[in-house]
C-alpha cells in the first residue's frame, strides 16, 4: 500500500504553505472562519456558494446548469453516499455493480456502463477539488458534507477529461469558529441496520481548526436469499448446499475523516483532509442483482420456476461447495463476500498573493484495495462463480492562478497532473462442475497532463463574455495482460509479436465560450458552446482466454468526444421568494464509449458507438414565502431526447436475423454479429423525469419545534439493457421520500423518522443477459415460443438486472453541543 506517499504529498504542501506564509508577511492571529451556511435549505438554494468555475459565486450567478444539494437536505434524508441522491436530480441514475468498477453513474443518458474496472467515467466524481476517475468511490461512505453540486453537461475546462456527461462535486465540511459536537444513532428497519455517527470540531488555537467525523454501521441486509427445494420434495436439489446466509448485504462499515485547517495569515489558508473507509460484506456482490425477466415465464436453469423471475427482493442461491473454493486462492467464503478499503488524502492551499491574485494548489491521493468472491449463477445450481482483485493508486496535483481585478478583464490559468496505477485479476469457474476458466490479470499505468485557461471580459456591468480551453496529453501503458490456464504457465499476451502497441497517446483541446447577460439584479441569461473529451484506453475485461487465440485484435478502445451548445435562464422574483431556472442543451457525441456484456466470455466489453445526440430542456423552481417562515416548495423537470445516430452494436443472446441481428456477417462464425441501433434511444435515458417536494418547520411553544418534508420523483420508462434487449425495459415509476422531525429550538436534541422510496419502486439501474441462458446470435434459426418449442429453436436469455434500494424507514436520534 502506498498511502505513505499521500501523507508525504500532504506534508510537502504544508511545507510549501510555510514558504508562502513567509512571503505573505508577518503572521496575523485570525479566527478560523465559520463554514458557509446556505440561506435556503431547499434543493435549489439560490445563495449557496459554488465553485463550478473555480471561483466563489452563488449558484444563481454561475452560468452552469446545476443542482445544488445543501447540507440541510443531505442531513434531512440521511444521505451517506452518491448513490442516494438520484431522487433529487432529474435525469441522474446511480447504482451498484457486481464487479470491481464500483457502480455506474448516468446523467442525461450519458454514462460509462458497468463493471469496466479501468474505464474513466463519463460522469465523474470530484471530492474537495480532487478528481476521482474510478466509480469505486461509490462504495465508500460520504459523511459530514457541506454540499453536493451536480453539474450537467461537459465540464472539461475546469474539471478535466473525465466529464463529458457532467460532474458530481462533493464538498466536505470544514472546522467552524466554535466548538461543535454531534452524536447520532439510528436504526433502519428494512435492512436491520444500526449506525452511529460522531462529529467533533473546534478551533484548537488561533488560526488552527480541527474536525473529526466518524461513522459506524452494521446491517443484516434487505435482500432475502433462499435455496428452493427440489420439485415435489422437502429437500434441496441433489448436490446443492442450502445457503445459511438469509439476508444480503450483511455489511460492516467504518468511516473516518480528519480535517485540519490552518490560517497563519489573512492571506493564506491550508486545508488538509484524510479519509479512510473499510467496508466488509458477507455475500457476493452479484446479490445486488437478480433475475428480473424470463422470456418464457420461468428461469432456464435447473430447479427454477416463475418465482425466480421477479424483481421482488428475493433471490435463489446456494452455498459454494468447499471443493469449489479449493480451486483458487482468489475464492473465499461459502457465500462469497467483499472487502473494500479506500483512502483519500487531499490538500488545498489558497494564497492571496495580492488583493487581486489568488494562487491555489490542490493535491490528492486516492487508493483502493478490493477483494471479492461472488456467486453469479442467480439460481440454486450456479454456473458462474468468480473472484476478483483490484487496486488503484492515483496521485494528482493542480495549480491555478485566478485574478479578481474588479475591472473589465479577469483570468484563470492552471495546470494539472495525474499519475494512476491500476491492477486487476479475475478468476472464473463453473461451480456445478468445478470447471475453472483461465485466470487473467493486467497492470496499467496512466499519466495525464493538462493546462487550462479562461479569460473573463466584462464590457459592461450587465455582460460577461468568457473564453477558455483545456489542452490534455494522456499516455496509457498496458504493462501486461497475463493469461494463466488452470494448472498451466502464465502467458503475457502483450509479448506476442502480433499484439498491437501497448502504449496509447491522446491529445485533445477542448474549448469553451460563454456569454452571460444580466438584464436585472435577479435575472441572468447565458449561452455556451462547449467541447469535452474522455480518453480511450485498454479494456481490462475478462476474455476467457480468447485474446490468446487472437492477439492481433488487441484490447484498445477509442476516445469519446462531445461538442454542443446550451443556453439558460436563472432568475429570482417576488422579492426573491421564487427561484426559476431553465436550461436547453444540444450535444453531439462521437465515439461514445458503450459497455456490453458478452455471455460467452462472461464479462463486460467496451465498444465505441460512432455517433450519438442528446438534446433537451430542464427546469428548476422553488418557492419560499416570507409570510410563512420555515415553509418551502420546490420542483424540477427534464425533457431528454437522447439517441444513437450511428451505432452497429453487439447482438443480444438469442437475437436472430429476423429479430434484427443482421449486420456484419462473419465468414468464420458463419453468422451475423451486429445489430443496427441507429435512431434508438440511449440506455437509461427516460424522455421525461421530474422531482417535486416541500418542507415545513414550525414551533411547538418556546422549547420544541417540528418539521415535515416530502419529496417525490417521477421517471418515464427507459431501457437498461447493455444491448437494448426488449425484456430490459424499466417501466415508468414514482418514488416518495418523507421525513418527520421533532427537535429543541436550539437544535441540541432531535428525533427523526426518515422514509426513502416509500412507494417501494425497485427501478432497474442496468440489465444484462444471464450467463448460461439464451442461444446463438445472428443465425437464421426460428425463435423459441417456449422453452424447447419448436424443436431446434433459438432461445432468448433471461435478464439479470440491478435494482435500486427498496423502501427504507429509519428512526434517528441526534445530540448536538
ROLUM-218818 format. One record per residue (C-alpha): x, y, z. Coordinates in steps of 0.02 Angstrom, whole numbers. Layout:
REM residues N
X, Y, Z;
...
***
This chain:
REM residues 817
0, 0, 0;
64, 172, -47;
-34, 281, 73;
130, 343, 148;
163, 434, -16;
-1, 525, 7;
49, 588, 178;
217, 639, 108;
123, 735, -27;
19, 823, 105;
173, 865, 207;
257, 935, 52;
111, 1051, 26;
116, 1102, 208;
300, 1146, 185;
252, 1244, 29;
120, 1334, 133;
253, 1382, 258;
355, 1460, 119;
203, 1556, 59;
174, 1619, 236;
347, 1691, 240;
316, 1779, 76;
146, 1839, 134;
213, 1944, 278;
204, 1926, 466;
80, 1804, 538;
-81, 1883, 598;
-190, 1799, 728;
-355, 1752, 645;
-505, 1651, 699;
-546, 1513, 576;
-695, 1574, 476;
-859, 1484, 501;
-905, 1369, 358;
-1036, 1441, 243;
-1216, 1406, 286;
-1349, 1416, 150;
-1486, 1546, 168;
-1613, 1422, 100;
-1609, 1239, 143;
-1713, 1179, -4;
-1639, 1084, -150;
-1613, 1239, -257;
-1545, 1360, -127;
-1500, 1512, -230;
-1374, 1585, -108;
-1265, 1430, -91;
-1085, 1467, -138;
-1021, 1353, -276;
-854, 1334, -365;
-910, 1267, -533;
-798, 1397, -619;
-657, 1385, -490;
-708, 1549, -410;
-831, 1582, -270;
-1003, 1634, -332;
-1182, 1589, -291;
-1272, 1453, -385;
-1383, 1584, -465;
-1232, 1684, -526;
-1144, 1537, -608;
-1189, 1512, -793;
-1186, 1324, -772;
-1336, 1204, -766;
-1326, 1127, -593;
-1421, 1056, -446;
-1351, 1100, -275;
-1396, 989, -128;
-1367, 1081, 36;
-1306, 1006, 198;
-1480, 1031, 271;
-1559, 924, 135;
-1423, 791, 146;
-1442, 778, 334;
-1631, 779, 321;
-1634, 619, 219;
-1480, 538, 294;
-1382, 540, 131;
-1221, 441, 156;
-1163, 415, -22;
-1176, 468, -202;
-1298, 329, -243;
-1427, 411, -127;
-1452, 574, -222;
-1534, 518, -385;
-1710, 559, -323;
-1660, 742, -303;
-1585, 762, -476;
-1693, 729, -630;
-1601, 625, -761;
-1474, 554, -638;
-1462, 365, -613;
-1336, 281, -499;
-1315, 101, -444;
-1204, -43, -389;
-1111, -169, -496;
-1055, -347, -466;
-875, -320, -521;
-731, -206, -475;
-791, -49, -563;
-891, 1, -410;
-1051, 54, -494;
-1125, 159, -631;
-1173, 342, -647;
-1281, 406, -789;
-1339, 585, -818;
-1448, 638, -966;
-1420, 460, -1032;
-1231, 479, -1035;
-1132, 355, -930;
-990, 230, -935;
-1077, 64, -911;
-1046, -66, -777;
-901, -172, -715;
-765, -98, -826;
-626, -86, -698;
-508, 32, -791;
-628, 141, -888;
-637, 327, -847;
-807, 393, -800;
-915, 499, -916;
-994, 574, -761;
-854, 582, -636;
-843, 624, -452;
-739, 764, -379;
-708, 766, -192;
-641, 927, -115;
-565, 976, -282;
-482, 808, -317;
-547, 714, -471;
-588, 531, -441;
-576, 432, -603;
-649, 271, -532;
-831, 234, -489;
-760, 137, -341;
-790, 298, -243;
-974, 247, -241;
-928, 104, -123;
-859, 224, 6;
-971, 315, 130;
-977, 504, 116;
-1018, 586, 282;
-1014, 761, 360;
-1044, 850, 196;
-1060, 1036, 164;
-1146, 1012, -4;
-1154, 912, -165;
-1154, 1000, -333;
-1218, 905, -485;
-1153, 996, -640;
-1240, 940, -800;
-1157, 932, -970;
-972, 937, -1019;
-858, 1017, -887;
-688, 993, -967;
-622, 1169, -942;
-611, 1162, -753;
-635, 977, -714;
-534, 892, -849;
-552, 748, -969;
-672, 636, -873;
-825, 746, -880;
-913, 735, -1050;
-1077, 698, -961;
-1058, 801, -804;
-980, 812, -632;
-1037, 766, -457;
-936, 881, -344;
-934, 830, -161;
-878, 962, -36;
-847, 905, 142;
-867, 1011, 298;
-726, 1115, 373;
-700, 1162, 556;
-801, 1311, 615;
-750, 1452, 732;
-844, 1375, 879;
-840, 1207, 965;
-957, 1077, 893;
-1005, 902, 946;
-1133, 794, 860;
-1180, 616, 909;
-1310, 524, 807;
-1377, 348, 816;
-1511, 264, 715;
-1594, 104, 659;
-1660, 63, 485;
-1794, -72, 486;
-1787, -148, 311;
-1601, -187, 312;
-1596, -202, 503;
-1455, -76, 504;
-1382, 2, 661;
-1272, 155, 643;
-1180, 284, 747;
-1109, 448, 680;
-998, 565, 780;
-928, 734, 729;
-817, 847, 832;
-747, 1015, 780;
-654, 1152, 871;
-531, 1295, 848;
-381, 1223, 942;
-277, 1382, 929;
-283, 1549, 841;
-288, 1514, 655;
-299, 1324, 679;
-458, 1219, 668;
-481, 1032, 683;
-630, 924, 635;
-656, 737, 653;
-803, 640, 580;
-836, 455, 606;
-968, 332, 551;
-1000, 152, 603;
-1139, 43, 536;
-1189, -138, 542;
-1330, -208, 438;
-1406, -378, 403;
-1470, -338, 228;
-1627, -300, 130;
-1620, -444, 2;
-1690, -614, 52;
-1585, -764, 0;
-1669, -935, -13;
-1625, -1108, -78;
-1780, -1189, -155;
-1822, -1371, -129;
-1821, -1492, -273;
-1993, -1504, -355;
-2112, -1615, -256;
-1992, -1637, -110;
-1948, -1557, 56;
-1762, -1566, 20;
-1644, -1460, -83;
-1596, -1517, -258;
-1463, -1653, -270;
-1287, -1586, -242;
-1350, -1415, -184;
-1293, -1348, -15;
-1429, -1233, 56;
-1372, -1059, 98;
-1353, -1012, 280;
-1349, -828, 233;
-1529, -772, 228;
-1509, -584, 206;
-1394, -477, 100;
-1291, -369, 109;
-1228, -419, 281;
-1116, -267, 293;
-1000, -186, 419;
-936, -12, 378;
-814, 107, 461;
-781, 285, 403;
-658, 412, 474;
-615, 585, 408;
-497, 708, 489;
-484, 890, 435;
-351, 1016, 486;
-369, 1197, 432;
-226, 1318, 456;
-239, 1505, 428;
-73, 1581, 483;
-109, 1745, 395;
-260, 1833, 323;
-194, 1790, 150;
-155, 1605, 173;
-268, 1458, 210;
-222, 1273, 210;
-345, 1128, 215;
-281, 951, 247;
-406, 808, 243;
-382, 621, 263;
-522, 494, 240;
-522, 307, 271;
-665, 186, 237;
-671, 0, 272;
-820, -98, 207;
-839, -285, 231;
-985, -383, 159;
-1032, -564, 184;
-1114, -620, 22;
-1058, -594, -157;
-1084, -430, -249;
-1191, -522, -377;
-1331, -523, -248;
-1355, -338, -279;
-1433, -400, -443;
-1566, -529, -481;
-1662, -613, -622;
-1792, -482, -668;
-1867, -554, -828;
-1883, -725, -908;
-1940, -736, -1090;
-2033, -900, -1060;
-2104, -865, -888;
-1982, -975, -790;
-1794, -973, -763;
-1695, -1076, -888;
-1577, -1158, -764;
-1620, -1318, -666;
-1742, -1314, -518;
-1812, -1141, -558;
-1989, -1082, -582;
-2084, -920, -611;
-2048, -858, -435;
-1865, -836, -484;
-1908, -713, -622;
-1969, -565, -518;
-1888, -405, -460;
-1954, -435, -284;
-1801, -434, -172;
-1799, -624, -155;
-1658, -721, -238;
-1625, -906, -265;
-1450, -961, -223;
-1344, -1093, -135;
-1178, -1105, -47;
-1016, -1139, -136;
-953, -1315, -108;
-784, -1315, -16;
-712, -1411, -163;
-754, -1263, -275;
-669, -1139, -159;
-514, -1250, -161;
-493, -1216, -347;
-410, -1047, -318;
-336, -941, -178;
-439, -797, -251;
-600, -879, -192;
-656, -865, -11;
-815, -889, 90;
-952, -1015, 54;
-1070, -868, 22;
-942, -755, -59;
-900, -582, 6;
-814, -418, -23;
-680, -321, 70;
-656, -143, 12;
-535, -17, 87;
-518, 160, 22;
-401, 303, 63;
-421, 483, 10;
-299, 620, 59;
-324, 798, -3;
-230, 959, 23;
-288, 1131, -33;
-185, 1288, -12;
-259, 1458, -51;
-135, 1602, -55;
-195, 1777, -91;
-35, 1842, -165;
-109, 2016, -184;
-281, 2093, -168;
-315, 2038, -347;
-218, 1874, -369;
-253, 1707, -287;
-144, 1552, -307;
-223, 1383, -266;
-139, 1214, -250;
-245, 1055, -240;
-156, 890, -210;
-233, 720, -189;
-206, 535, -166;
-343, 407, -192;
-312, 224, -156;
-424, 70, -167;
-394, -109, -114;
-532, -233, -152;
-551, -421, -144;
-716, -505, -187;
-791, -676, -216;
-964, -692, -291;
-1092, -820, -347;
-1156, -756, -513;
-1271, -901, -550;
-1434, -823, -487;
-1508, -993, -451;
-1485, -1148, -343;
-1364, -1227, -470;
-1233, -1097, -511;
-1136, -1096, -672;
-1036, -940, -633;
-928, -907, -481;
-785, -783, -481;
-651, -698, -379;
-580, -525, -415;
-436, -421, -351;
-424, -236, -386;
-303, -99, -336;
-298, 85, -381;
-165, 214, -336;
-200, 388, -402;
-95, 544, -369;
-147, 714, -434;
-87, 893, -424;
-170, 1052, -485;
-105, 1230, -480;
-210, 1378, -535;
-198, 1566, -528;
-356, 1672, -529;
-374, 1860, -538;
-506, 1975, -466;
-460, 2147, -531;
-638, 2209, -521;
-623, 2286, -693;
-650, 2239, -873;
-535, 2087, -877;
-501, 1939, -764;
-423, 1769, -794;
-395, 1594, -728;
-244, 1490, -782;
-184, 1324, -718;
-105, 1156, -743;
-148, 979, -690;
-52, 815, -675;
-116, 641, -632;
-23, 476, -612;
-133, 323, -594;
-78, 142, -570;
-206, 3, -590;
-212, -184, -566;
-350, -312, -581;
-360, -501, -580;
-510, -611, -622;
-535, -795, -589;
-697, -877, -651;
-755, -1056, -635;
-915, -1157, -658;
-966, -1216, -483;
-1089, -1350, -535;
-947, -1450, -616;
-797, -1364, -535;
-729, -1315, -705;
-601, -1173, -695;
-575, -1048, -835;
-408, -961, -864;
-354, -831, -736;
-325, -660, -815;
-234, -512, -739;
-168, -346, -800;
-68, -195, -742;
-89, -23, -820;
-9, 146, -794;
-99, 305, -842;
-24, 480, -844;
-119, 637, -887;
-53, 815, -905;
-158, 966, -948;
-154, 1154, -949;
-307, 1265, -948;
-355, 1446, -950;
-503, 1561, -958;
-517, 1746, -997;
-664, 1842, -925;
-714, 2001, -1017;
-839, 2120, -935;
-879, 2257, -1062;
-1023, 2319, -953;
-1096, 2282, -782;
-1228, 2176, -868;
-1124, 2074, -991;
-986, 1950, -963;
-900, 1852, -1102;
-785, 1709, -1056;
-674, 1608, -1172;
-555, 1469, -1125;
-497, 1294, -1156;
-400, 1146, -1090;
-262, 1052, -1180;
-239, 873, -1121;
-99, 750, -1157;
-127, 574, -1093;
-24, 416, -1102;
-88, 243, -1057;
34, 98, -1041;
-25, -82, -1039;
113, -164, -938;
48, -340, -959;
-107, -444, -992;
-69, -613, -918;
-174, -767, -952;
-144, -919, -842;
-230, -1083, -891;
-282, -1183, -740;
-128, -1276, -681;
-30, -1202, -827;
105, -1072, -857;
64, -886, -854;
74, -806, -1026;
84, -618, -1055;
-8, -598, -1219;
67, -425, -1247;
235, -509, -1282;
160, -590, -1438;
228, -502, -1594;
51, -496, -1664;
-14, -396, -1517;
-37, -210, -1560;
52, -70, -1469;
44, -73, -1280;
57, 117, -1268;
-82, 237, -1316;
-63, 426, -1327;
-206, 551, -1334;
-202, 738, -1365;
-355, 848, -1354;
-402, 1031, -1346;
-575, 1068, -1276;
-630, 1250, -1295;
-774, 1336, -1205;
-858, 1503, -1238;
-997, 1577, -1130;
-1097, 1737, -1140;
-1184, 1793, -981;
-1310, 1936, -980;
-1395, 2011, -826;
-1540, 2125, -875;
-1580, 2144, -690;
-1507, 2105, -521;
-1601, 1941, -505;
-1611, 1886, -686;
-1469, 1806, -784;
-1466, 1736, -961;
-1323, 1632, -1027;
-1270, 1536, -1181;
-1119, 1422, -1200;
-1026, 1321, -1329;
-928, 1176, -1251;
-822, 1031, -1303;
-770, 882, -1198;
-657, 731, -1206;
-636, 561, -1124;
-481, 466, -1174;
-477, 293, -1247;
-381, 152, -1166;
-360, -34, -1143;
-508, -144, -1100;
-465, -244, -944;
-619, -356, -961;
-607, -544, -945;
-586, -632, -1114;
-596, -816, -1062;
-429, -842, -1148;
-493, -781, -1317;
-358, -646, -1325;
-225, -784, -1331;
-305, -858, -1487;
-321, -690, -1573;
-190, -570, -1502;
-194, -460, -1657;
-366, -394, -1608;
-290, -304, -1458;
-395, -228, -1321;
-391, -43, -1361;
-543, 70, -1374;
-556, 245, -1446;
-583, 413, -1361;
-753, 491, -1334;
-782, 671, -1390;
-928, 790, -1367;
-971, 962, -1433;
-1127, 1068, -1423;
-1224, 1212, -1352;
-1328, 1255, -1201;
-1425, 1409, -1152;
-1519, 1454, -997;
-1609, 1572, -882;
-1580, 1592, -695;
-1699, 1707, -603;
-1774, 1758, -438;
-1927, 1866, -418;
-2070, 1912, -298;
-1943, 1985, -176;
-1834, 1830, -201;
-1969, 1715, -138;
-1972, 1622, -305;
-1825, 1546, -398;
-1849, 1490, -578;
-1712, 1416, -687;
-1724, 1348, -864;
-1591, 1264, -973;
-1591, 1198, -1151;
-1450, 1092, -1222;
-1394, 1006, -1383;
-1238, 897, -1384;
-1164, 780, -1514;
-1053, 636, -1460;
-925, 546, -1566;
-854, 379, -1515;
-972, 364, -1366;
-900, 228, -1256;
-1032, 94, -1227;
-1023, -57, -1113;
-1092, -226, -1174;
-1100, -395, -1088;
-1034, -550, -1176;
-1109, -711, -1105;
-975, -814, -1195;
-827, -731, -1108;
-937, -698, -954;
-879, -518, -945;
-913, -341, -1000;
-829, -269, -1154;
-819, -91, -1215;
-871, -30, -1388;
-873, 141, -1469;
-1038, 200, -1540;
-997, 305, -1693;
-1116, 448, -1654;
-1250, 497, -1528;
-1350, 655, -1496;
-1433, 719, -1338;
-1544, 871, -1326;
-1673, 930, -1204;
-1747, 1054, -1082;
-1726, 1063, -893;
-1822, 1169, -767;
-1798, 1202, -582;
-1904, 1311, -469;
-1929, 1344, -284;
-2045, 1450, -177;
-2005, 1510, 0;
-2142, 1632, 54;
-2093, 1766, 179;
-2269, 1757, 251;
-2242, 1576, 308;
-2069, 1561, 387;
-1996, 1387, 378;
-2102, 1336, 228;
-2034, 1299, 55;
-2086, 1209, -104;
-1976, 1152, -247;
-1993, 1061, -413;
-1888, 1011, -562;
-1923, 929, -729;
-1821, 871, -878;
-1862, 826, -1058;
-1724, 724, -1138;
-1706, 664, -1318;
-1551, 551, -1321;
-1523, 440, -1472;
-1386, 346, -1561;
-1353, 425, -1729;
-1240, 288, -1795;
-1208, 128, -1697;
-1182, -51, -1750;
-1194, -140, -1583;
-1163, -315, -1520;
-1317, -426, -1530;
-1403, -493, -1375;
-1410, -680, -1338;
-1535, -770, -1447;
-1561, -622, -1565;
-1590, -698, -1735;
-1583, -617, -1906;
-1771, -591, -1902;
-1754, -503, -1733;
-1627, -380, -1803;
-1455, -463, -1785;
-1422, -443, -1971;
-1265, -338, -1990;
-1079, -378, -2008;
-1078, -559, -2069;
-930, -661, -2003;
-867, -790, -2129;
-780, -892, -1993;
-927, -899, -1874;
-1048, -908, -2021;
-1172, -789, -1940;
-1207, -605, -1916;
-1129, -518, -1765;
-1208, -345, -1753;
-1374, -253, -1743;
-1406, -76, -1801;
-1459, 34, -1656;
-1453, 197, -1753;
-1604, 302, -1707;
-1635, 206, -1545;
-1635, 292, -1375;
-1482, 280, -1266;
-1484, 167, -1115;
-1551, 240, -954;
-1618, 395, -1043;
-1803, 422, -999;
-1892, 553, -1103;
-1967, 639, -951;
-1913, 648, -769;
-1972, 760, -629;
-1943, 798, -446;
-2058, 891, -327;
-2070, 919, -141;
-2091, 1032, 8;
-2030, 1068, 183;
-2116, 1147, 332;
-2039, 1187, 501;
-2138, 1264, 644;
-2132, 1293, 831;
-2220, 1196, 969;
-2209, 1325, 1108;
-2044, 1402, 1159;
-1939, 1246, 1178;
-1989, 1125, 1040;
-2002, 1128, 851;
-2066, 1007, 722;
-2037, 984, 536;
-2110, 883, 394;
-2039, 856, 221;
-2094, 759, 68;
-2002, 736, -96;
-2072, 641, -244;
-1989, 593, -407;
-2056, 528, -572;
-1965, 440, -712;
-2031, 387, -881;
-1986, 216, -950;
-1810, 177, -1010;
-1708, 27, -1068;
-1567, -32, -954;
-1503, -174, -1066;
-1323, -165, -1125;
-1385, -220, -1297;
-1558, -139, -1279;
-1639, -308, -1251;
-1829, -295, -1268;
-1854, -375, -1097;
-1740, -249, -1010;
-1862, -104, -1008;
-1896, -15, -845;
-2074, 49, -840;
-2116, 223, -777;
-2123, 243, -588;
-2149, 366, -446;
-2048, 371, -285;
-2085, 463, -123;
-1967, 513, 17;
-2029, 591, 178;
-1965, 642, 349;
-2035, 694, 518;
-1930, 781, 649;
-1953, 848, 823;
-1811, 949, 896;
-1771, 1079, 1027;
-1766, 1260, 974;
-1577, 1264, 997;
-1561, 1103, 891;
-1473, 1018, 1036;
-1588, 866, 1030;
-1676, 794, 880;
-1785, 642, 849;
-1817, 597, 667;
-1908, 469, 561;
-1837, 457, 385;
-1925, 365, 245;
-1844, 336, 75;
-1933, 261, -77;
-2095, 240, 20;
-2182, 182, -139;
-2057, 36, -142;
-2013, 53, -327;
-1859, -53, -359;
-1819, 27, -526;
-1680, -54, -627;
-1511, 28, -648;
-1439, -94, -775;
-1478, -257, -864;
-1379, -397, -947;
-1407, -568, -1025;
-1395, -709, -898;
-1244, -820, -924;
-1294, -997, -971;
-1459, -945, -1050;
-1501, -887, -1224;
-1448, -956, -1391;
-1332, -908, -1533;
-1334, -734, -1608;
-1360, -688, -1789;
-1424, -854, -1856;
-1570, -890, -1971;
-1650, -1000, -1840;
-1827, -988, -1775;
-1851, -902, -1608;
-1924, -1007, -1468;
-2103, -976, -1412;
-2074, -1082, -1256;
-1926, -1175, -1186;
-1877, -1301, -1321;
-2026, -1258, -1431;
-2019, -1281, -1577;
-1881, -1409, -1586;
-1712, -1333, -1629;
-1770, -1156, -1594;
-1657, -1015, -1534;
-1699, -959, -1355;
-1684, -784, -1286;
-1590, -758, -1123;
-1656, -723, -951;
-1617, -543, -896;
-1512, -500, -745;
-1547, -327, -675;
-1483, -220, -533;
-1625, -132, -441;
-1616, 24, -336;
-1640, 15, -148;
-1813, -37, -87;
-1920, 55, 40;
-1820, 103, 194;
-1879, 181, 357;
-1758, 237, 492;
-1778, 309, 666;
-1637, 426, 716;
-1587, 519, 875;
-1462, 663, 869;
-1374, 761, 1005;
-1278, 921, 970;
-1171, 1026, 1084;
***
